[in-house]
Every structure is written in structure tokens, then in C-alpha cells.
Amino acid sequence: MFTYNDPKLKNRRKELRHNETREEKLLWENLRRKKLGVKFSRQYSVGPYILDFYCVEKRIGIELDGFHHLENKDYDKERDEYLLLNDIKVLRFWNSEISVNIDKALERIR
């Protein structure tokens, strides 16, 4: 069994929230306050991993990827497999998908 929002990761989650990207801010404005009908949280940890956004009710994690993810494909794959084994589906978006066509991304999340 894994831990949700592990206290050991609290400072890192807080740091990530305070240093969010422009795309994370934009997506958060569209997810917060149940704008899609369900509650999302920012920088939510599941086991050893911190998701950019997470919906407990639907068990959906959302990750926004920048250029650095091109070098971290193995890590991202391992992470996604871990989450999927724990019944959490991860939706990944490139930052450019959010900044260029957020409506399309929101439709996919719905």
C-alpha cells in the first residue's frame, strides 16, 4: 500500500506549487473549484511520485511535460506504470498543447 500526500514530500509539493509554470497556472484556472464537475488538487503525491494535478474521485492524474521530459522517458514510463498498477490513469500533455489549445486538452480530460 502506498501513501497519499506523504508528509515527507510536503515541502517539495509546496515548492512545486510556488514555482508552477505558465501552463500549469492556465490549466489550474480551468480545473479548480470543480469547473469540470469534479475536484482536482495540485501537486498531489501518490506513493513516491508527485502529480501535477489529481482527481481522487475519478483516479486521474494529469502531467504537463516540458522539454526536459524528452530526456526522462524511462522515468515517466516507470512512473505511469506504477500509477496504473494502483488504478490511476495518467493523462500527459505537452506544455504547448495547453498554451496553444487548452479547450482540446480540457475536452480530453472530461
C-alpha positions in Angstrom: 0.0 0.0 0.0 1.2 3.5 -0.8 0.7 6.8 0.9 -1.3 9.8 -0.5 0.3 13.2 0.2 3.2 11.7 2.1 4.3 14.2 4.8 7.9 13.6 3.7 7.0 15.2 0.3 5.1 18.1 1.7 7.9 20.7 1.3 8.6 19.5 -2.3 4.8 19.7 -3.1 4.7 23.2 -1.7 7.8 24.3 -3.6 6.3 23.0 -6.9 3.1 24.9 -6.3 5.0 28.1 -5.7 7.1 27.6 -8.8 4.4 26.5 -11.3 4.8 27.0 -15.0 2.6 29.3 -17.0 0.9 26.3 -18.5 0.2 24.8 -15.0 -1.4 28.1 -14.0 -3.5 28.2 -17.1 -4.7 24.6 -16.6 -5.3 25.1 -12.9 -7.6 28.1 -13.6 -9.7 25.7 -15.7 -9.7 22.8 -13.2 -10.0 24.5 -9.8 -13.3 24.9 -8.0 -14.8 21.9 -9.7 -15.1 23.7 -13.1 -15.2 20.3 -14.8 -17.6 18.9 -12.3 -15.0 17.1 -10.1 -12.4 18.2 -7.6 -8.8 18.4 -8.7 -5.8 19.0 -6.4 -2.4 20.5 -7.4 0.9 18.8 -6.7 -0.7 15.7 -5.1 1.6 12.8 -4.1 0.8 9.2 -4.7 3.5 6.9 -3.3 6.9 8.3 -4.2 5.5 10.4 -7.1 4.1 13.9 -7.2 1.4 14.5 -9.8 0.8 18.0 -11.3 -2.9 17.5 -10.8 -5.0 14.7 -9.4 -8.7 13.9 -9.1 -9.3 11.4 -6.3 -12.9 10.7 -7.3 -12.0 9.7 -10.9 -8.5 8.5 -10.1 -7.0 10.6 -12.9 -3.6 12.2 -12.7 -2.6 14.9 -15.1 1.0 15.7 -16.0 2.3 18.6 -18.0 5.5 17.9 -19.8 8.2 20.4 -20.9 11.3 19.7 -23.0 13.1 18.0 -20.1 10.7 15.1 -20.4 12.3 14.2 -23.7 15.3 13.1 -21.6 13.2 11.4 -18.9 11.1 9.0 -20.9 12.2 5.9 -18.9 11.4 7.6 -15.6 8.0 8.8 -16.9 7.1 5.3 -18.2 8.1 3.7 -14.9 6.0 6.3 -13.0 3.0 5.9 -15.3 3.2 2.1 -14.9 3.4 2.4 -11.1 0.3 4.6 -11.0 -1.6 2.4 -13.5 -0.9 -0.6 -11.3 -2.6 1.4 -8.5 -5.6 2.1 -10.7 -4.6 5.7 -11.5 -4.8 6.7 -15.1 -2.3 9.4 -16.2 -3.1 11.9 -18.9 0.0 13.6 -20.3 0.1 16.9 -22.2 3.0 18.8 -23.6 3.1 22.4 -22.3 2.5 23.6 -25.9 -0.8 21.7 -26.0 -2.0 23.7 -23.1 -0.8 27.1 -24.3 -2.0 26.6 -28.0 -5.3 24.8 -27.5 -6.5 24.4 -23.9 -10.0 23.7 -25.0 -8.9 20.5 -26.7 -6.9 19.5 -23.6 -9.9 20.1 -21.4 -12.1 18.1 -23.6 -9.7 15.1 -23.3 -9.7 15.5 -19.5 -13.6 15.5 -19.5 
